[in-house]
Amino acid sequence: MRSLCVEPFQNFSVVDTGARRTLTYCSPWKTNHKHEAVLFPPPSRPIRKSLCICLSSSSKLPVMMEEEKKTFDANEAALLVKELNESFRTGKTKSYEWRVSQLKSIEKMVVEREKDICEALYKDLSKPEFEAFVSEIAMVKSSCKEALKELKHWMKPEKAKTSMATYPSSAEIVSEPLGAVLVISTWNYPFALSVKPVIGAITAGNATVLKPSEIAPATSSLLSKLFEEYLDRSAVRVVEGDVPQTTALLEQKWDKIFYTGSPRVGRIIMTAAAKHLTPVVLELGGKCPAVIDSDVDLQVTARRIVAGKWQANNGQACISVDYIITTKDFAPKLIDALRKGIEECFGTDPMESKDISRIVSSNHFSRLQSLMDEYKVYNKIVVGGQRNQKELKIAPTIFLDVPGDSQLMQEEIFGPLLPIITVENVKDSIDLINSKPKPLAAYLFTNNDKLKNYFVQSVSSGGMAINDTVLHVTVSSLPFGGVGESGMGSYHGKFSFDAFSHKKAVLYRSFSGDSSVRYPPYTPEKQKLIKAVMNGGIFNIILALMGWSRD
């Protein structure tokens, strides 16, 4: 009997006849030739796409045996963590040389496999090649280059001041790796938001597991293959799967968990981490507002709103503009400018544009469709509204003055829908924003310096941009992270290194200068000197040494 693995089958169908299941299929190498085979295991088990065809002379039909795939459960997860901890304890991930080698491998991976990455992003999201390069590939390249340039400086202990109480002494803050860390990424920027945290974990010297999102299966599969090919498998691994695999990973004790996704799942992550007192970084989201004053350059403002909404993965981004607040008088002008901006970027029929991403899945399409069709808002559409469920496309859609209690204004939209809320005075927008959970980002468009300062001081958000949208995340010297329900912890640039490091306080002293004043018995003279030292001030110390006191 000889066997041949087929992955995947082309155009296969299954016919059950009692205990026998017959598979009709086209082999990948001869798609026009149909074949039949008896399929084992029995019909009660699901068919996987990876099967083994066993050709036997004793059977009229070849027998197809399913390849056994090892399931990733809690036992497998525990073994994985054990292997990573053993690798970490050898000390190799702590070395500067190992960290640099892995960073260079990631850089090489991105350069050599750029086409594959773009293709995977297109399969998952129909992401335009330009957007894929700018928002994913270039971001990862930039992170690698900065880390390679600055790593030696980041690893260097930071000198710290000491006090008179420890004189003579010196002190420093040592950045040390945490150990084995888990990165759980999301689907909307499935390459960049997977690799960038891993870069942070590697620069800090950790052993790392990446769990990419199953909602972006092409990118998840590619990441698994690329990490296997380019990185050190003994210290950097990828685990694919969905809820069962993620649950198995979360049952283990990690030294840190980094999660990007929704607040709902963030709570699950935090609950699981609490069982082991594992620290977490949660990059979540929220309803990111954009306040637009009437004194702005309207054309530039509209283009930057379009860029920060529909050019940002068709609104499927945690920092995209979720809703706009402007004055009643200015709203009509703004809507006209946005309509023109959409047409300039995506043509008269955005549904046919090749420069805009599709909705990631049918579930997310249905969720967005229900937001659009809610009885409180369906008649508030002033721009767009077209949709195609088969192609998972929704046109850029603008609503005017939807009710505050509608689902559109109660939950994060995460899609191409954009409500505009009007107020009498632009300063009234602050109260509206502050009545909601703190967003991941907040935007203001104005030429009024007093309003800028008031906005910065009055609105609490993870990040902020004045007179633009989303670009603050490209500045690596700024931390990227949320506050309140939009997340905790931050990363990007050195903040990524810090997120995966423990800041160890170290005090150095010699054996000289040892004073008996710190040891019992505590005489009145010692107490005077100790108080003088603790209170500070050289004059008080001199008085105490002379046996005098100002008391």
Order of alpha helices (4+ residues) and beta strands (2+ residues): beta-beta-beta-beta-beta-beta-alpha-alpha-alpha-alpha-alpha-beta-beta-beta-alpha-beta-alpha-beta-alpha-beta-alpha-beta-beta-alpha-beta-alpha-alpha-beta-beta-beta-beta-alpha-beta-alpha-beta-alpha-beta-beta-beta-beta-alpha-beta-alpha-alpha
